Amino acid sequence: MKINLPKKSTFYISLVLAVLGLLGALGVSFFAGFAFWLLFAGYAVLVAGLFLKGF
């Protein structure tokens, strides 16, 4: 299995999701209930960008 570099947009989307998840974990009330899922989604987008060509 070959690992590809993700597109810049994929990386930035995963970064935004991770930052929102961290804000939720640190106690920002709007994101607190979704902190785990935001972090998980950010990681999943980044992994998809690594393993799927053109993503």
C-alpha positions in Angstrom: 0.0 0.0 0.0 1.4 3.3 -1.1 1.0 6.4 1.1 0.4 9.7 -0.8 0.7 13.3 0.3 -2.8 14.8 1.0 -3.9 17.8 -0.9 -3.5 21.2 0.9 -7.2 21.6 1.2 -7.5 18.1 2.9 -4.8 19.0 5.3 -6.4 22.3 6.2 -9.8 20.8 6.7 -8.4 18.2 9.1 -6.5 20.9 10.9 -9.6 23.0 11.4 -11.5 20.0 12.7 -8.7 19.1 15.1 -8.5 22.7 16.4 -12.3 22.8 17.0 -12.1 19.5 18.8 -9.3 20.8 21.0 -11.2 23.9 21.8 -14.1 21.7 22.8 -11.9 19.5 25.0 -10.5 22.7 26.7 -14.0 23.7 27.6 -15.5 26.0 24.9 -19.1 25.2 25.6 -20.3 25.2 22.0 -17.9 22.5 20.9 -17.6 20.6 24.2 -20.2 18.0 23.4 -18.6 17.2 20.0 -14.9 17.3 21.0 -14.2 13.6 20.5 -16.1 13.4 17.2 -14.4 16.5 15.8 -11.0 15.2 16.6 -11.9 11.8 15.2 -13.3 13.4 12.0 -10.1 15.5 11.6 -7.9 12.4 11.9 -10.1 10.4 9.6 -10.0 13.1 6.9 -6.2 13.2 7.2 -5.8 9.4 7.0 -8.2 9.3 4.0 -6.0 12.0 2.3 -2.9 9.8 2.9 -4.3 6.5 1.5 -6.8 7.7 -1.2 -5.2 9.2 -4.3 -6.6 12.6 -5.2 -8.4 13.2 -1.9 
